[in-house]
Amino acid sequence: MATAREVLNNIVTRNNLQVSYSVTQYGPDYDARWVGVYTLHGVGPIGTASARTKVESKELAARQAVAWLESRNIRS
């Protein structure tokens, strides 16, 4: 089964979209939280998630971004 990041990449590629990703860490190193954000150029944030790991925040934000795109009939 494909990850949300793979699905998002397929949608972005097939539809020639410009999507960027940023991540921010907050909290002390021993209890850090990561916030990942996918942004669609010209629109703004389409997926945002907070998690204990950078990878998990990226995957969760990608799920939101995929859902946002699919709700607008933008699919791979």
C-alpha positions as a Markdown table, in Angstrom:
| # | Residue | x | y | z |
|---|---|---|---|---|
| 1 | Met | 0.0 | 0.0 | 0.0 |
| 2 | Ala | 1.3 | 3.4 | -0.9 |
| 3 | Thr | 2.0 | 6.0 | 1.7 |
| 4 | Ala | 0.2 | 9.3 | 1.7 |
| 5 | Arg | 3.5 | 11.0 | 0.7 |
| 6 | Glu | 3.7 | 8.7 | -2.4 |
| 7 | Val | 0.0 | 9.4 | -3.3 |
| 8 | Leu | 0.6 | 13.2 | -2.9 |
| 9 | Asn | 3.7 | 13.0 | -5.0 |
| 10 | Asn | 1.7 | 11.3 | -7.8 |
| 11 | Ile | -1.1 | 13.8 | -7.6 |
| 12 | Val | 1.4 | 16.7 | -7.7 |
| 13 | Thr | 3.3 | 15.2 | -10.6 |
| 14 | Arg | 0.3 | 14.3 | -12.8 |
| 15 | Asn | -1.4 | 17.7 | -12.3 |
| 16 | Asn | 1.8 | 19.9 | -12.5 |
| 17 | Leu | 1.2 | 21.4 | -9.1 |
| 18 | Gln | 3.7 | 23.4 | -7.1 |
| 19 | Val | 3.7 | 22.0 | -3.6 |
| 20 | Ser | 6.3 | 22.7 | -1.0 |
| 21 | Tyr | 6.9 | 21.2 | 2.4 |
| 22 | Ser | 8.3 | 22.8 | 5.6 |
| 23 | Val | 8.8 | 21.4 | 9.1 |
| 24 | Thr | 9.3 | 23.1 | 12.4 |
| 25 | Gln | 10.4 | 21.7 | 15.7 |
| 26 | Tyr | 9.2 | 23.1 | 19.0 |
| 27 | Gly | 9.6 | 22.1 | 22.6 |
| 28 | Pro | 12.7 | 20.7 | 24.4 |
| 29 | Asp | 14.9 | 18.2 | 22.6 |
| 30 | Tyr | 13.9 | 15.4 | 25.0 |
| 31 | Asp | 10.2 | 16.0 | 24.3 |
| 32 | Ala | 10.2 | 17.6 | 20.8 |
| 33 | Arg | 7.1 | 18.0 | 18.6 |
| 34 | Trp | 7.3 | 18.5 | 14.9 |
| 35 | Val | 4.9 | 20.4 | 12.8 |
| 36 | Gly | 4.8 | 19.6 | 9.1 |
| 37 | Val | 3.1 | 21.8 | 6.5 |
| 38 | Tyr | 2.4 | 21.2 | 2.8 |
| 39 | Thr | 1.7 | 24.4 | 0.9 |
| 40 | Leu | 0.2 | 24.7 | -2.6 |
| 41 | His | 1.7 | 27.6 | -4.5 |
| 42 | Gly | -0.9 | 30.4 | -4.9 |
| 43 | Val | -3.3 | 28.8 | -2.4 |
| 44 | Gly | -1.6 | 28.4 | 0.9 |
| 45 | Pro | -1.4 | 25.5 | 3.4 |
| 46 | Ile | -3.3 | 22.4 | 2.4 |
| 47 | Gly | -2.0 | 20.0 | 5.0 |
| 48 | Thr | -0.7 | 20.6 | 8.5 |
| 49 | Ala | 0.1 | 18.0 | 11.2 |
| 50 | Ser | 2.0 | 17.8 | 14.5 |
| 51 | Ala | 3.7 | 14.6 | 15.7 |
| 52 | Arg | 6.5 | 13.3 | 17.9 |
| 53 | Thr | 8.7 | 12.5 | 14.8 |
| 54 | Lys | 9.5 | 14.5 | 11.7 |
| 55 | Val | 8.6 | 11.5 | 9.5 |
| 56 | Glu | 5.2 | 11.1 | 11.2 |
| 57 | Ser | 4.4 | 14.8 | 10.9 |
| 58 | Lys | 5.2 | 14.7 | 7.2 |
| 59 | Glu | 3.0 | 11.6 | 6.6 |
| 60 | Leu | 0.1 | 13.0 | 8.5 |
| 61 | Ala | 0.3 | 16.4 | 6.7 |
| 62 | Ala | 0.5 | 14.5 | 3.4 |
| 63 | Arg | -2.8 | 12.7 | 4.3 |
| 64 | Gln | -4.5 | 16.1 | 4.9 |
| 65 | Ala | -3.1 | 17.5 | 1.7 |
| 66 | Val | -4.3 | 14.5 | -0.3 |
| 67 | Ala | -7.8 | 14.8 | 1.2 |
| 68 | Trp | -7.8 | 18.5 | 0.4 |
| 69 | Leu | -6.8 | 18.0 | -3.2 |
| 70 | Glu | -9.3 | 15.1 | -3.7 |
| 71 | Ser | -12.1 | 17.1 | -2.2 |
| 72 | Arg | -11.5 | 19.5 | -5.1 |
| 73 | Asn | -11.4 | 16.5 | -7.6 |
| 74 | Ile | -7.7 | 16.8 | -8.1 |
| 75 | Arg | -6.5 | 13.1 | -8.3 |
| 76 | Ser | -3.7 | 11.1 | -9.6 |
